[in-house]
Amino acid sequence: MEIDYSFYLCTESDMCYNHDSMYKKVEEAILGGVSFIQIREKNKSTVEILKIAQNVQRITNKHKIPLVINDRVDIALAINADGVHLGQDDMPCSIARKILGQNKIIGVSVHNLEEAYQAKLDGANYLGVGAMFKSKTKPDAQVVDFKILKEIRDSIDLPIVVIGGINQSTIPLFKNINIDGFAMISPILKSDNVLTEAKNYKNLINQIKNY
């Protein structure tokens, strides 16, 4: 199955009025063009993340959109999610692959070429590269230089999704780098009109990818 990473949305329910509000925004975002969803809930208990994941999965299943869980291999297994996204401090990709099997999606966050090589060796399906810019979501995140991003792109034949400060102003900066996807949170979840905002981002991403 060919996976469309181009318009990649991470959840963060704390940005929304309540969980129901977030579910509504997730569905509107998909209708507007979001092609991939990650459950990313850093400040929630296991029970809360499980409930959020189950509710979002009903939406992604309805629209046939891939759903991965940030960090939590156990929750991905519990709901039979499409996969996981792992950071450098999470379970190693090689171990997650043994647990999840060959048919699940595993994304790995990387910050340099060495980590990218290791992720590919360990069986990652795609790379999350960033943070590309400082953002309010991850103010202390390590920023990846564009030179390093280009090195990773030129050296590793895996899909690359960029994250961290991705918005209408920064997306055009990637037009010559052949990026596969753009991950964001606040530009979508904080919007008062998610459907329209998502459509606008989808058009912009398509312009950059077809440049």
PyMOL CGO cylinders between C-alpha atoms (Angstrom):
from pymol import cmd
from pymol.cgo import CYLINDER

trace = [
    CYLINDER, 0.00, 0.00, 0.00, 1.35, 3.38, -0.99, 0.3, 1, 1, 1, 1, 1, 1,
    CYLINDER, 1.35, 3.38, -0.99, 1.07, 5.80, 1.92, 0.3, 1, 1, 1, 1, 1, 1,
    CYLINDER, 1.07, 5.80, 1.92, 0.41, 9.50, 1.44, 0.3, 1, 1, 1, 1, 1, 1,
    CYLINDER, 0.41, 9.50, 1.44, 2.48, 11.35, 4.05, 0.3, 1, 1, 1, 1, 1, 1,
    CYLINDER, 2.48, 11.35, 4.05, 2.05, 14.74, 2.39, 0.3, 1, 1, 1, 1, 1, 1,
    CYLINDER, 2.05, 14.74, 2.39, -0.37, 16.39, 4.83, 0.3, 1, 1, 1, 1, 1, 1,
    CYLINDER, -0.37, 16.39, 4.83, 0.39, 14.94, 8.25, 0.3, 1, 1, 1, 1, 1, 1,
    CYLINDER, 0.39, 14.94, 8.25, -1.61, 16.01, 11.32, 0.3, 1, 1, 1, 1, 1, 1,
    CYLINDER, -1.61, 16.01, 11.32, -0.60, 15.34, 14.93, 0.3, 1, 1, 1, 1, 1, 1,
    CYLINDER, -0.60, 15.34, 14.93, -3.27, 15.55, 17.60, 0.3, 1, 1, 1, 1, 1, 1,
    CYLINDER, -3.27, 15.55, 17.60, -2.94, 17.52, 20.80, 0.3, 1, 1, 1, 1, 1, 1,
    CYLINDER, -2.94, 17.52, 20.80, -6.25, 17.62, 22.62, 0.3, 1, 1, 1, 1, 1, 1,
    CYLINDER, -6.25, 17.62, 22.62, -5.05, 20.34, 25.04, 0.3, 1, 1, 1, 1, 1, 1,
    CYLINDER, -5.05, 20.34, 25.04, -5.24, 22.77, 22.10, 0.3, 1, 1, 1, 1, 1, 1,
    CYLINDER, -5.24, 22.77, 22.10, -8.96, 22.15, 21.72, 0.3, 1, 1, 1, 1, 1, 1,
    CYLINDER, -8.96, 22.15, 21.72, -11.90, 23.10, 23.90, 0.3, 1, 1, 1, 1, 1, 1,
    CYLINDER, -11.90, 23.10, 23.90, -12.54, 19.43, 24.70, 0.3, 1, 1, 1, 1, 1, 1,
    CYLINDER, -12.54, 19.43, 24.70, -12.05, 15.99, 23.18, 0.3, 1, 1, 1, 1, 1, 1,
    CYLINDER, -12.05, 15.99, 23.18, -15.27, 16.16, 21.17, 0.3, 1, 1, 1, 1, 1, 1,
    CYLINDER, -15.27, 16.16, 21.17, -14.08, 19.45, 19.69, 0.3, 1, 1, 1, 1, 1, 1,
    CYLINDER, -14.08, 19.45, 19.69, -10.82, 17.80, 18.66, 0.3, 1, 1, 1, 1, 1, 1,
    CYLINDER, -10.82, 17.80, 18.66, -12.57, 14.84, 17.05, 0.3, 1, 1, 1, 1, 1, 1,
    CYLINDER, -12.57, 14.84, 17.05, -14.70, 17.25, 15.01, 0.3, 1, 1, 1, 1, 1, 1,
    CYLINDER, -14.70, 17.25, 15.01, -11.58, 19.15, 13.94, 0.3, 1, 1, 1, 1, 1, 1,
    CYLINDER, -11.58, 19.15, 13.94, -9.77, 15.93, 13.00, 0.3, 1, 1, 1, 1, 1, 1,
    CYLINDER, -9.77, 15.93, 13.00, -12.62, 14.90, 10.72, 0.3, 1, 1, 1, 1, 1, 1,
    CYLINDER, -12.62, 14.90, 10.72, -12.85, 18.38, 9.16, 0.3, 1, 1, 1, 1, 1, 1,
    CYLINDER, -12.85, 18.38, 9.16, -9.08, 18.31, 8.60, 0.3, 1, 1, 1, 1, 1, 1,
    CYLINDER, -9.08, 18.31, 8.60, -9.35, 14.98, 6.78, 0.3, 1, 1, 1, 1, 1, 1,
    CYLINDER, -9.35, 14.98, 6.78, -12.20, 16.34, 4.64, 0.3, 1, 1, 1, 1, 1, 1,
    CYLINDER, -12.20, 16.34, 4.64, -9.93, 19.29, 3.87, 0.3, 1, 1, 1, 1, 1, 1,
    CYLINDER, -9.93, 19.29, 3.87, -7.07, 17.09, 2.71, 0.3, 1, 1, 1, 1, 1, 1,
    CYLINDER, -7.07, 17.09, 2.71, -5.14, 15.71, 5.69, 0.3, 1, 1, 1, 1, 1, 1,
    CYLINDER, -5.14, 15.71, 5.69, -3.71, 12.36, 4.58, 0.3, 1, 1, 1, 1, 1, 1,
    CYLINDER, -3.71, 12.36, 4.58, -2.10, 10.92, 7.73, 0.3, 1, 1, 1, 1, 1, 1,
    CYLINDER, -2.10, 10.92, 7.73, -2.85, 11.17, 11.48, 0.3, 1, 1, 1, 1, 1, 1,
    CYLINDER, -2.85, 11.17, 11.48, -0.61, 10.71, 14.50, 0.3, 1, 1, 1, 1, 1, 1,
    CYLINDER, -0.61, 10.71, 14.50, -2.00, 10.51, 18.03, 0.3, 1, 1, 1, 1, 1, 1,
    CYLINDER, -2.00, 10.51, 18.03, 0.41, 12.70, 19.97, 0.3, 1, 1, 1, 1, 1, 1,
    CYLINDER, 0.41, 12.70, 19.97, -0.78, 13.22, 23.54, 0.3, 1, 1, 1, 1, 1, 1,
    CYLINDER, -0.78, 13.22, 23.54, 2.18, 13.97, 25.82, 0.3, 1, 1, 1, 1, 1, 1,
    CYLINDER, 2.18, 13.97, 25.82, 0.25, 15.01, 28.94, 0.3, 1, 1, 1, 1, 1, 1,
    CYLINDER, 0.25, 15.01, 28.94, -2.36, 12.28, 29.16, 0.3, 1, 1, 1, 1, 1, 1,
    CYLINDER, -2.36, 12.28, 29.16, -2.65, 9.02, 31.10, 0.3, 1, 1, 1, 1, 1, 1,
    CYLINDER, -2.65, 9.02, 31.10, -2.65, 5.66, 29.38, 0.3, 1, 1, 1, 1, 1, 1,
    CYLINDER, -2.65, 5.66, 29.38, -6.43, 5.40, 29.78, 0.3, 1, 1, 1, 1, 1, 1,
    CYLINDER, -6.43, 5.40, 29.78, -6.96, 8.86, 28.29, 0.3, 1, 1, 1, 1, 1, 1,
    CYLINDER, -6.96, 8.86, 28.29, -4.64, 8.21, 25.33, 0.3, 1, 1, 1, 1, 1, 1,
    CYLINDER, -4.64, 8.21, 25.33, -6.37, 4.89, 24.68, 0.3, 1, 1, 1, 1, 1, 1,
    CYLINDER, -6.37, 4.89, 24.68, -9.79, 6.54, 24.64, 0.3, 1, 1, 1, 1, 1, 1,
    CYLINDER, -9.79, 6.54, 24.64, -8.61, 9.35, 22.35, 0.3, 1, 1, 1, 1, 1, 1,
    CYLINDER, -8.61, 9.35, 22.35, -6.94, 6.86, 20.02, 0.3, 1, 1, 1, 1, 1, 1,
    CYLINDER, -6.94, 6.86, 20.02, -10.08, 4.71, 19.81, 0.3, 1, 1, 1, 1, 1, 1,
    CYLINDER, -10.08, 4.71, 19.81, -12.26, 7.70, 18.98, 0.3, 1, 1, 1, 1, 1, 1,
    CYLINDER, -12.26, 7.70, 18.98, -9.87, 9.10, 16.39, 0.3, 1, 1, 1, 1, 1, 1,
    CYLINDER, -9.87, 9.10, 16.39, -9.49, 5.62, 14.87, 0.3, 1, 1, 1, 1, 1, 1,
    CYLINDER, -9.49, 5.62, 14.87, -13.23, 5.52, 14.15, 0.3, 1, 1, 1, 1, 1, 1,
    CYLINDER, -13.23, 5.52, 14.15, -12.76, 8.65, 12.07, 0.3, 1, 1, 1, 1, 1, 1,
    CYLINDER, -12.76, 8.65, 12.07, -9.60, 7.49, 10.29, 0.3, 1, 1, 1, 1, 1, 1,
    CYLINDER, -9.60, 7.49, 10.29, -11.13, 4.09, 9.52, 0.3, 1, 1, 1, 1, 1, 1,
    CYLINDER, -11.13, 4.09, 9.52, -14.20, 5.81, 8.07, 0.3, 1, 1, 1, 1, 1, 1,
    CYLINDER, -14.20, 5.81, 8.07, -12.04, 7.89, 5.74, 0.3, 1, 1, 1, 1, 1, 1,
    CYLINDER, -12.04, 7.89, 5.74, -9.36, 5.23, 5.16, 0.3, 1, 1, 1, 1, 1, 1,
    CYLINDER, -9.36, 5.23, 5.16, -6.56, 7.42, 6.56, 0.3, 1, 1, 1, 1, 1, 1,
    CYLINDER, -6.56, 7.42, 6.56, -3.50, 5.82, 8.27, 0.3, 1, 1, 1, 1, 1, 1,
    CYLINDER, -3.50, 5.82, 8.27, -3.32, 6.27, 12.05, 0.3, 1, 1, 1, 1, 1, 1,
    CYLINDER, -3.32, 6.27, 12.05, -0.13, 5.91, 14.10, 0.3, 1, 1, 1, 1, 1, 1,
    CYLINDER, -0.13, 5.91, 14.10, 0.46, 6.36, 17.81, 0.3, 1, 1, 1, 1, 1, 1,
    CYLINDER, 0.46, 6.36, 17.81, 3.31, 8.49, 19.15, 0.3, 1, 1, 1, 1, 1, 1,
    CYLINDER, 3.31, 8.49, 19.15, 5.65, 6.59, 21.51, 0.3, 1, 1, 1, 1, 1, 1,
    CYLINDER, 5.65, 6.59, 21.51, 3.15, 4.01, 22.67, 0.3, 1, 1, 1, 1, 1, 1,
    CYLINDER, 3.15, 4.01, 22.67, 3.64, 0.61, 21.06, 0.3, 1, 1, 1, 1, 1, 1,
    CYLINDER, 3.64, 0.61, 21.06, 1.27, -0.89, 23.64, 0.3, 1, 1, 1, 1, 1, 1,
    CYLINDER, 1.27, -0.89, 23.64, -1.61, 1.35, 22.64, 0.3, 1, 1, 1, 1, 1, 1,
    CYLINDER, -1.61, 1.35, 22.64, -0.92, 0.77, 18.95, 0.3, 1, 1, 1, 1, 1, 1,
    CYLINDER, -0.92, 0.77, 18.95, -1.22, -2.97, 19.65, 0.3, 1, 1, 1, 1, 1, 1,
    CYLINDER, -1.22, -2.97, 19.65, -4.31, -2.54, 21.82, 0.3, 1, 1, 1, 1, 1, 1,
    CYLINDER, -4.31, -2.54, 21.82, -6.33, -0.83, 19.08, 0.3, 1, 1, 1, 1, 1, 1,
    CYLINDER, -6.33, -0.83, 19.08, -4.59, -2.43, 16.09, 0.3, 1, 1, 1, 1, 1, 1,
    CYLINDER, -4.59, -2.43, 16.09, -3.46, 0.98, 14.84, 0.3, 1, 1, 1, 1, 1, 1,
    CYLINDER, -3.46, 0.98, 14.84, -1.59, 1.22, 11.54, 0.3, 1, 1, 1, 1, 1, 1,
    CYLINDER, -1.59, 1.22, 11.54, 1.67, 1.79, 13.41, 0.3, 1, 1, 1, 1, 1, 1,
    CYLINDER, 1.67, 1.79, 13.41, 3.72, 3.99, 15.70, 0.3, 1, 1, 1, 1, 1, 1,
    CYLINDER, 3.72, 3.99, 15.70, 5.97, 7.01, 15.58, 0.3, 1, 1, 1, 1, 1, 1,
    CYLINDER, 5.97, 7.01, 15.58, 9.08, 6.77, 17.76, 0.3, 1, 1, 1, 1, 1, 1,
    CYLINDER, 9.08, 6.77, 17.76, 11.47, 9.37, 19.11, 0.3, 1, 1, 1, 1, 1, 1,
    CYLINDER, 11.47, 9.37, 19.11, 15.14, 8.82, 19.87, 0.3, 1, 1, 1, 1, 1, 1,
    CYLINDER, 15.14, 8.82, 19.87, 14.32, 8.19, 23.55, 0.3, 1, 1, 1, 1, 1, 1,
    CYLINDER, 14.32, 8.19, 23.55, 11.48, 5.77, 22.86, 0.3, 1, 1, 1, 1, 1, 1,
    CYLINDER, 11.48, 5.77, 22.86, 11.58, 2.03, 22.22, 0.3, 1, 1, 1, 1, 1, 1,
    CYLINDER, 11.58, 2.03, 22.22, 14.17, 1.30, 19.51, 0.3, 1, 1, 1, 1, 1, 1,
    CYLINDER, 14.17, 1.30, 19.51, 12.68, 0.88, 16.06, 0.3, 1, 1, 1, 1, 1, 1,
    CYLINDER, 12.68, 0.88, 16.06, 14.26, -2.57, 15.69, 0.3, 1, 1, 1, 1, 1, 1,
    CYLINDER, 14.26, -2.57, 15.69, 12.44, -3.83, 18.80, 0.3, 1, 1, 1, 1, 1, 1,
    CYLINDER, 12.44, -3.83, 18.80, 9.15, -2.18, 17.82, 0.3, 1, 1, 1, 1, 1, 1,
    CYLINDER, 9.15, -2.18, 17.82, 9.41, -3.86, 14.42, 0.3, 1, 1, 1, 1, 1, 1,
    CYLINDER, 9.41, -3.86, 14.42, 9.78, -7.29, 16.08, 0.3, 1, 1, 1, 1, 1, 1,
    CYLINDER, 9.78, -7.29, 16.08, 6.72, -6.61, 18.23, 0.3, 1, 1, 1, 1, 1, 1,
    CYLINDER, 6.72, -6.61, 18.23, 4.51, -5.08, 15.55, 0.3, 1, 1, 1, 1, 1, 1,
    CYLINDER, 4.51, -5.08, 15.55, 5.57, -7.19, 12.59, 0.3, 1, 1, 1, 1, 1, 1,
    CYLINDER, 5.57, -7.19, 12.59, 6.43, -6.22, 9.05, 0.3, 1, 1, 1, 1, 1, 1,
    CYLINDER, 6.43, -6.22, 9.05, 3.05, -4.87, 8.01, 0.3, 1, 1, 1, 1, 1, 1,
    CYLINDER, 3.05, -4.87, 8.01, 2.81, -1.95, 10.42, 0.3, 1, 1, 1, 1, 1, 1,
    CYLINDER, 2.81, -1.95, 10.42, 4.05, 1.58, 9.77, 0.3, 1, 1, 1, 1, 1, 1,
    CYLINDER, 4.05, 1.58, 9.77, 6.94, 2.79, 11.91, 0.3, 1, 1, 1, 1, 1, 1,
    CYLINDER, 6.94, 2.79, 11.91, 8.15, 6.37, 11.73, 0.3, 1, 1, 1, 1, 1, 1,
    CYLINDER, 8.15, 6.37, 11.73, 11.27, 7.55, 13.56, 0.3, 1, 1, 1, 1, 1, 1,
    CYLINDER, 11.27, 7.55, 13.56, 12.19, 11.10, 14.56, 0.3, 1, 1, 1, 1, 1, 1,
    CYLINDER, 12.19, 11.10, 14.56, 15.75, 11.93, 13.52, 0.3, 1, 1, 1, 1, 1, 1,
    CYLINDER, 15.75, 11.93, 13.52, 17.97, 14.99, 13.80, 0.3, 1, 1, 1, 1, 1, 1,
    CYLINDER, 17.97, 14.99, 13.80, 21.05, 14.01, 11.78, 0.3, 1, 1, 1, 1, 1, 1,
    CYLINDER, 21.05, 14.01, 11.78, 22.33, 11.64, 9.13, 0.3, 1, 1, 1, 1, 1, 1,
    CYLINDER, 22.33, 11.64, 9.13, 23.60, 9.06, 11.61, 0.3, 1, 1, 1, 1, 1, 1,
    CYLINDER, 23.60, 9.06, 11.61, 20.18, 8.70, 13.25, 0.3, 1, 1, 1, 1, 1, 1,
    CYLINDER, 20.18, 8.70, 13.25, 18.56, 8.53, 9.81, 0.3, 1, 1, 1, 1, 1, 1,
    CYLINDER, 18.56, 8.53, 9.81, 20.86, 5.69, 8.71, 0.3, 1, 1, 1, 1, 1, 1,
    CYLINDER, 20.86, 5.69, 8.71, 20.14, 3.81, 11.92, 0.3, 1, 1, 1, 1, 1, 1,
    CYLINDER, 20.14, 3.81, 11.92, 16.38, 4.24, 11.51, 0.3, 1, 1, 1, 1, 1, 1,
    CYLINDER, 16.38, 4.24, 11.51, 16.53, 2.82, 7.99, 0.3, 1, 1, 1, 1, 1, 1,
    CYLINDER, 16.53, 2.82, 7.99, 18.69, -0.08, 9.18, 0.3, 1, 1, 1, 1, 1, 1,
    CYLINDER, 18.69, -0.08, 9.18, 16.22, -0.80, 11.98, 0.3, 1, 1, 1, 1, 1, 1,
    CYLINDER, 16.22, -0.80, 11.98, 13.28, -1.02, 9.60, 0.3, 1, 1, 1, 1, 1, 1,
    CYLINDER, 13.28, -1.02, 9.60, 11.63, 2.41, 9.69, 0.3, 1, 1, 1, 1, 1, 1,
    CYLINDER, 11.63, 2.41, 9.69, 9.05, 3.18, 6.99, 0.3, 1, 1, 1, 1, 1, 1,
    CYLINDER, 9.05, 3.18, 6.99, 9.56, 6.94, 7.13, 0.3, 1, 1, 1, 1, 1, 1,
    CYLINDER, 9.56, 6.94, 7.13, 11.58, 9.61, 8.89, 0.3, 1, 1, 1, 1, 1, 1,
    CYLINDER, 11.58, 9.61, 8.89, 10.29, 12.57, 10.86, 0.3, 1, 1, 1, 1, 1, 1,
    CYLINDER, 10.29, 12.57, 10.86, 12.96, 15.28, 10.57, 0.3, 1, 1, 1, 1, 1, 1,
    CYLINDER, 12.96, 15.28, 10.57, 12.91, 18.26, 12.90, 0.3, 1, 1, 1, 1, 1, 1,
    CYLINDER, 12.91, 18.26, 12.90, 12.29, 20.43, 14.59, 0.3, 1, 1, 1, 1, 1, 1,
    CYLINDER, 12.29, 20.43, 14.59, 12.92, 22.53, 11.49, 0.3, 1, 1, 1, 1, 1, 1,
    CYLINDER, 12.92, 22.53, 11.49, 11.98, 25.71, 13.35, 0.3, 1, 1, 1, 1, 1, 1,
    CYLINDER, 11.98, 25.71, 13.35, 11.18, 26.65, 16.91, 0.3, 1, 1, 1, 1, 1, 1,
    CYLINDER, 11.18, 26.65, 16.91, 7.51, 26.19, 17.74, 0.3, 1, 1, 1, 1, 1, 1,
    CYLINDER, 7.51, 26.19, 17.74, 5.24, 26.76, 20.73, 0.3, 1, 1, 1, 1, 1, 1,
    CYLINDER, 5.24, 26.76, 20.73, 4.43, 23.06, 20.79, 0.3, 1, 1, 1, 1, 1, 1,
    CYLINDER, 4.43, 23.06, 20.79, 8.08, 22.05, 21.35, 0.3, 1, 1, 1, 1, 1, 1,
    CYLINDER, 8.08, 22.05, 21.35, 9.95, 25.23, 22.38, 0.3, 1, 1, 1, 1, 1, 1,
    CYLINDER, 9.95, 25.23, 22.38, 13.03, 23.32, 23.58, 0.3, 1, 1, 1, 1, 1, 1,
    CYLINDER, 13.03, 23.32, 23.58, 13.29, 21.01, 20.57, 0.3, 1, 1, 1, 1, 1, 1,
    CYLINDER, 13.29, 21.01, 20.57, 16.62, 20.60, 18.81, 0.3, 1, 1, 1, 1, 1, 1,
    CYLINDER, 16.62, 20.60, 18.81, 16.48, 22.57, 15.54, 0.3, 1, 1, 1, 1, 1, 1,
    CYLINDER, 16.48, 22.57, 15.54, 17.71, 20.77, 12.41, 0.3, 1, 1, 1, 1, 1, 1,
    CYLINDER, 17.71, 20.77, 12.41, 19.70, 22.82, 9.92, 0.3, 1, 1, 1, 1, 1, 1,
    CYLINDER, 19.70, 22.82, 9.92, 18.53, 22.79, 6.30, 0.3, 1, 1, 1, 1, 1, 1,
    CYLINDER, 18.53, 22.79, 6.30, 21.98, 21.54, 5.28, 0.3, 1, 1, 1, 1, 1, 1,
    CYLINDER, 21.98, 21.54, 5.28, 21.46, 18.45, 7.46, 0.3, 1, 1, 1, 1, 1, 1,
    CYLINDER, 21.46, 18.45, 7.46, 17.98, 17.95, 6.04, 0.3, 1, 1, 1, 1, 1, 1,
    CYLINDER, 17.98, 17.95, 6.04, 19.40, 17.98, 2.51, 0.3, 1, 1, 1, 1, 1, 1,
    CYLINDER, 19.40, 17.98, 2.51, 22.10, 15.49, 3.52, 0.3, 1, 1, 1, 1, 1, 1,
    CYLINDER, 22.10, 15.49, 3.52, 19.43, 13.14, 4.85, 0.3, 1, 1, 1, 1, 1, 1,
    CYLINDER, 19.43, 13.14, 4.85, 17.31, 13.60, 1.73, 0.3, 1, 1, 1, 1, 1, 1,
    CYLINDER, 17.31, 13.60, 1.73, 20.25, 12.90, -0.58, 0.3, 1, 1, 1, 1, 1, 1,
    CYLINDER, 20.25, 12.90, -0.58, 21.44, 9.85, 1.38, 0.3, 1, 1, 1, 1, 1, 1,
    CYLINDER, 21.44, 9.85, 1.38, 18.36, 8.00, 2.61, 0.3, 1, 1, 1, 1, 1, 1,
    CYLINDER, 18.36, 8.00, 2.61, 15.70, 6.59, 0.31, 0.3, 1, 1, 1, 1, 1, 1,
    CYLINDER, 15.70, 6.59, 0.31, 12.84, 6.75, 2.81, 0.3, 1, 1, 1, 1, 1, 1,
    CYLINDER, 12.84, 6.75, 2.81, 9.93, 9.19, 2.86, 0.3, 1, 1, 1, 1, 1, 1,
    CYLINDER, 9.93, 9.19, 2.86, 10.74, 12.32, 4.89, 0.3, 1, 1, 1, 1, 1, 1,
    CYLINDER, 10.74, 12.32, 4.89, 8.16, 14.27, 6.89, 0.3, 1, 1, 1, 1, 1, 1,
    CYLINDER, 8.16, 14.27, 6.89, 9.32, 17.60, 8.30, 0.3, 1, 1, 1, 1, 1, 1,
    CYLINDER, 9.32, 17.60, 8.30, 7.95, 18.89, 11.60, 0.3, 1, 1, 1, 1, 1, 1,
    CYLINDER, 7.95, 18.89, 11.60, 8.38, 21.86, 13.92, 0.3, 1, 1, 1, 1, 1, 1,
    CYLINDER, 8.38, 21.86, 13.92, 7.22, 25.34, 12.98, 0.3, 1, 1, 1, 1, 1, 1,
    CYLINDER, 7.22, 25.34, 12.98, 5.62, 24.16, 9.75, 0.3, 1, 1, 1, 1, 1, 1,
    CYLINDER, 5.62, 24.16, 9.75, 3.12, 26.76, 8.52, 0.3, 1, 1, 1, 1, 1, 1,
    CYLINDER, 3.12, 26.76, 8.52, 2.13, 28.82, 5.48, 0.3, 1, 1, 1, 1, 1, 1,
    CYLINDER, 2.13, 28.82, 5.48, 5.27, 30.94, 5.77, 0.3, 1, 1, 1, 1, 1, 1,
    CYLINDER, 5.27, 30.94, 5.77, 7.75, 28.08, 6.15, 0.3, 1, 1, 1, 1, 1, 1,
    CYLINDER, 7.75, 28.08, 6.15, 6.38, 25.43, 3.77, 0.3, 1, 1, 1, 1, 1, 1,
    CYLINDER, 6.38, 25.43, 3.77, 7.61, 27.29, 0.63, 0.3, 1, 1, 1, 1, 1, 1,
    CYLINDER, 7.61, 27.29, 0.63, 11.19, 27.09, 1.97, 0.3, 1, 1, 1, 1, 1, 1,
    CYLINDER, 11.19, 27.09, 1.97, 11.18, 23.34, 1.22, 0.3, 1, 1, 1, 1, 1, 1,
    CYLINDER, 11.18, 23.34, 1.22, 10.27, 23.58, -2.47, 0.3, 1, 1, 1, 1, 1, 1,
    CYLINDER, 10.27, 23.58, -2.47, 13.65, 22.39, -3.80, 0.3, 1, 1, 1, 1, 1, 1,
    CYLINDER, 13.65, 22.39, -3.80, 14.29, 19.59, -1.29, 0.3, 1, 1, 1, 1, 1, 1,
    CYLINDER, 14.29, 19.59, -1.29, 11.81, 16.92, -2.40, 0.3, 1, 1, 1, 1, 1, 1,
    CYLINDER, 11.81, 16.92, -2.40, 10.12, 16.53, 0.97, 0.3, 1, 1, 1, 1, 1, 1,
    CYLINDER, 10.12, 16.53, 0.97, 7.38, 13.88, 1.17, 0.3, 1, 1, 1, 1, 1, 1,
    CYLINDER, 7.38, 13.88, 1.17, 5.27, 15.37, 3.93, 0.3, 1, 1, 1, 1, 1, 1,
    CYLINDER, 5.27, 15.37, 3.93, 4.61, 18.28, 6.23, 0.3, 1, 1, 1, 1, 1, 1,
    CYLINDER, 4.61, 18.28, 6.23, 3.52, 17.65, 9.84, 0.3, 1, 1, 1, 1, 1, 1,
    CYLINDER, 3.52, 17.65, 9.84, 1.68, 20.23, 11.87, 0.3, 1, 1, 1, 1, 1, 1,
    CYLINDER, 1.68, 20.23, 11.87, -0.50, 20.66, 14.91, 0.3, 1, 1, 1, 1, 1, 1,
    CYLINDER, -0.50, 20.66, 14.91, -1.49, 24.19, 15.87, 0.3, 1, 1, 1, 1, 1, 1,
    CYLINDER, -1.49, 24.19, 15.87, -2.08, 25.64, 12.37, 0.3, 1, 1, 1, 1, 1, 1,
    CYLINDER, -2.08, 25.64, 12.37, -4.94, 23.16, 12.03, 0.3, 1, 1, 1, 1, 1, 1,
    CYLINDER, -4.94, 23.16, 12.03, -6.18, 22.45, 15.55, 0.3, 1, 1, 1, 1, 1, 1,
    CYLINDER, -6.18, 22.45, 15.55, -6.17, 26.12, 16.60, 0.3, 1, 1, 1, 1, 1, 1,
    CYLINDER, -6.17, 26.12, 16.60, -8.06, 27.23, 13.51, 0.3, 1, 1, 1, 1, 1, 1,
    CYLINDER, -8.06, 27.23, 13.51, -11.64, 28.45, 13.84, 0.3, 1, 1, 1, 1, 1, 1,
    CYLINDER, -11.64, 28.45, 13.84, -12.42, 27.07, 10.38, 0.3, 1, 1, 1, 1, 1, 1,
    CYLINDER, -12.42, 27.07, 10.38, -10.49, 23.83, 10.05, 0.3, 1, 1, 1, 1, 1, 1,
    CYLINDER, -10.49, 23.83, 10.05, -12.04, 22.71, 6.77, 0.3, 1, 1, 1, 1, 1, 1,
    CYLINDER, -12.04, 22.71, 6.77, -11.08, 25.88, 4.93, 0.3, 1, 1, 1, 1, 1, 1,
    CYLINDER, -11.08, 25.88, 4.93, -7.66, 26.07, 6.58, 0.3, 1, 1, 1, 1, 1, 1,
    CYLINDER, -7.66, 26.07, 6.58, -6.90, 22.46, 5.70, 0.3, 1, 1, 1, 1, 1, 1,
    CYLINDER, -6.90, 22.46, 5.70, -7.91, 23.02, 2.08, 0.3, 1, 1, 1, 1, 1, 1,
    CYLINDER, -7.91, 23.02, 2.08, -5.61, 26.03, 1.89, 0.3, 1, 1, 1, 1, 1, 1,
    CYLINDER, -5.61, 26.03, 1.89, -2.70, 24.02, 3.31, 0.3, 1, 1, 1, 1, 1, 1,
    CYLINDER, -2.70, 24.02, 3.31, -3.44, 21.11, 0.97, 0.3, 1, 1, 1, 1, 1, 1,
    CYLINDER, -3.44, 21.11, 0.97, -3.24, 23.45, -2.02, 0.3, 1, 1, 1, 1, 1, 1,
    CYLINDER, -3.24, 23.45, -2.02, 0.02, 24.94, -0.77, 0.3, 1, 1, 1, 1, 1, 1,
    CYLINDER, 0.02, 24.94, -0.77, 1.57, 21.53, -0.14, 0.3, 1, 1, 1, 1, 1, 1,
    CYLINDER, 1.57, 21.53, -0.14, 0.54, 20.32, -3.59, 0.3, 1, 1, 1, 1, 1, 1,
    CYLINDER, 0.54, 20.32, -3.59, 2.16, 23.42, -5.14, 0.3, 1, 1, 1, 1, 1, 1,
    CYLINDER, 2.16, 23.42, -5.14, 5.44, 22.76, -3.32, 0.3, 1, 1, 1, 1, 1, 1,
    CYLINDER, 5.44, 22.76, -3.32, 5.47, 19.03, -4.10, 0.3, 1, 1, 1, 1, 1, 1,
    CYLINDER, 5.47, 19.03, -4.10, 4.73, 19.65, -7.78, 0.3, 1, 1, 1, 1, 1, 1,
    CYLINDER, 4.73, 19.65, -7.78, 7.22, 22.51, -8.08, 0.3, 1, 1, 1, 1, 1, 1,
]
cmd.load_cgo(trace, "trace")
